[in-house]
């Protein structure tokens, strides 16, 4: 996707000191790439390395409703630009557009002292954490990762739905931070028997990414926005084996450093997200790699550049 002309995160201090703000960004759009060197087996290998493991009959959690991003912890102008980029990524995977004054459900917290500031934020906004029954990370895991100094810590609130709405498994009867109980427990009224699809699906209701401000030196805002989008809209592993990745990905940002990393999402990154959101909402995860490959091939077709053929078998 074409990069916004954004100020680097490292320039925030200079901006606060009175230097001119960054120029307004041009519209987001998909960038046409002229180079295709990734083989399909490399894509498969990277997809297996990046994705959170699921049983083949499970459904990949993702947003189904509109994404409403909110960035906290940086200058307001920079925050709005990052939010615009995240919204552009949501448009790219064809999510519904949010309504004006929407309630944020894709939150990026940029904290100077993550362990300490996390506790303060959660005391005021427990809703960002949500009840354990619908959260994919335990509170102890989140705290341990923050204490360990990980540059990114992420979690999601995930509910189980069918075509009639939430199911009895979604924790909607659990009181949350004094806000009372849910609106009831809709039962599953739409059975869907299939060997390829589940009769239910898993929806991200809220996704939160915490980034360590101290580790964002020289990171361009577009890198930050795209990196956060991969966690907000995708479902990467908590601990990725970066050395096992066969293709270039912005997910290696903090391992390789901002200057040696891609300036924005790579072809794999775009195919990874597009593959997730091209699946039917109740399709099993064993079809995800096929969907990612199809998304990558669609990129080739759209750009008029042939995808590299699969390697010939060694015995030929």
Secondary structure by P-SEA (a helix, b strand, c coil): ccccccccccaaaaaaacccccccccbbbbbbbccccccaaaaaaaaaaccccccccbbbbbbccbbbbbbccccaaaaaaaaaaaaaaaaaaccccccccccccbbbbbcccaaaaaaaaaaaccccccccccccccaaaaaaaaaacccccccccccccccccccccccccccccccccccccccccccccccccccbbbbbcbbbbbbcccccccccaaaaaaaaaaaaacccccccccccccccccccccccccccccccccaaaaaaaaaaaaccccccccaaaaaaaaaaaaaaaaaccccccccccccc
